[in-house]
């Protein structure tokens, strides 16, 4: 079973019981992973920004 984080409601949803996927982040293997979706996304974005700086020769 997959879990999703609903960015509109802040709720965790499961496959088969979800709103439109337009408002969901995932899928995640566990409910805890889905609950951490925003933090995971933030950390990944920061890492990618650092990689972009290195690629662009800004560091």
Secondary structure, 3 states (H helix, E strand, C coil): CCEEEECCCCCEEECCCCCCHHHEEEEECCHHHHHCHHHHHHHHHHHHHHHHHHHCCCC
